[in-house]
Amino acid sequence: MNIITLGRWPQNSSQPEPVQWLVLREEENALLCLSRVILDCQPYHREGGGVCWKDCSLRRWLDQEFLPAAFTPEEQRRLLPARLKSPGGETTDRVFLLAPPEDWPGWNIMGDSDSYFSFPPEDCAITTPYTREKGIWFVEEEGPDQFRGCWCIRYPRYLQDDDPRPDYTSSVNFDGYIEAVAQETEDLDGIRPAIILSK
């Protein structure tokens, strides 16, 4: 899988460092990219309760805090607006969370049961010292999974009664499986931003 470097964000300390991105999909003029590591931990919605992607505090944080802090104005011009379909309404975002299966490449989705899909384990994200200091959950035991964490996807894989404002999130677990009902919206979760980068 190709890797590119763009932008800066704290990782090993509170000082910003270059960010690496996995290229998930390559099109004629654009690249769909996902941060290689879990870059931050934030609640999906600070106020808690039922909320859709369009209205959640995490979307505002990505746009108003992460975007201008992580990318220079020149780098921001390379980020293409993504038209995203999510329960509760379409949005246009330059930094966003992935959602299966709408914007994940087909080879990244494998059916496993009624409740789970799978993201390839080799792409499961590692937490950073910065996120661990902020309180993110991670695997502490020594071994191949040490320091792996969970990261939030854009909206729950399954919605009860098609409610576009669920009060829980779905996350990709440290082992690659997507937990359909992971936690309440106000709880901290790993953030692995996605971008569409112009070539």
Sequence and secondary structure as in RCSB ss.txt:
>XXXX:A:sequence
MNIITLGRWPQNSSQPEPVQWLVLREEENALLCLSRVILDCQPYHREGGGVCWKDCSLRRWLDQEFLPAAFTPEE
QRRLLPARLKSPGGETTDRVFLLAPPEDWPGWNIMGDSDSYFSFPPEDCAITTPYTREKGIWFVEEEGPDQFRGC
WCIRYPRYLQDDDPRPDYTSSVNFDGYIEAVAQETEDLDGIRPAIILSK
>XXXX:A:secstr
  EEEEEEEESSSSSEEEEEEEEEEE SSEEEEEESS  EEEES TT SS  GGG HHHHHIIIIIHHHHS HHH
HTTB  EEE  TT  EEESSB   TTTTS GGG  B SSS BB  GGG  B  HHHHHHT  B  SSSTTTTBB 
EE SS SS GGG SS SEEEEE TTSBEEEEEEETTSEEEE  EEEEE 
